[in-house]
Amino acid sequence: MTFTGTVNLSLVQMRCSSSPEENVRRALAKIDKAVDAGAQIICLQEVFNTHYPCQSEDHRNFDFAEPIPGPTSLKLSEAAKKHGVVIACSIFERRAAGLYHNTALVFDVDGRQIGKYRKMHIPDDPLYYEKFYFTPGDLGFTIAQSRFGCLGVGVCWDQWFPEAARIFAIQGAQILLYPTAIGWLPDEKEEFGPTQHDAWCTSMRAHAIANGLFVGAANRTGREGELEFWGRSFIAGPNGQMLAEAGESEEEIVTGKCDLGLIDTVRTHWPFLRDRRIDAYEPITQRYID
């Protein structure tokens, strides 16, 4: 059954240390706080249980990965069941010897894991050497049908790709969640910082509009190594309107009310899904058309 009521979505924006135990403890405390404020769906940031490991190609960082189920996922499952809420997150998954993923998980109100998505788009940029660590996902663009709505959960770099958002949407996703770790390189912030942030936000608001659904991006904050994470976690509605937004440098819990019944209204008035020419889109599967 599709949930069509109003749901309280909360995004946890926090700093991270190199201690998984400390990060998980602090995240669980913030989940408690979000629940006290009425949250029903809670999303944590990308690889929330450790510092961002990809600023260098360092084999020691593979020690931060863990299996699923494992210590972190089990604690989140317990928290979801304890509070009767839905929890989404991203962790560094150790799948097998030499095989690692950046994996998003969703736990329903009874603690069951109902979603697993392995990050499909893997960047390789200065201080974001993710191809060294993460194997591209092989599960497709999976969705999670939770007690409080159908979720599509991508991870960070996935948020730039309209194809991914559309595939989540046409499978029934009502809310797109993007656990994120994005920030400024030290020598770029002054010149390019405002436009980089604006592009990041605009891209996801466009997903909300083009697909007529809600979008939430949970980013980390604080300085880790050379990266200054810009925070600004936000929730956007199906018309692209900003429902809630965090600041740059502080730990915050961002909460917005998502009226899922609004999705049908918006899609009826802006019928982008109706008017898609699926018979003409075969070229989109090509890398480039010369």
Order of alpha helices (4+ residues) and beta strands (2+ residues): beta-alpha-beta-alpha-beta-beta-beta-beta-beta-alpha-beta-beta-alpha-beta-beta-beta-beta-beta-beta-alpha
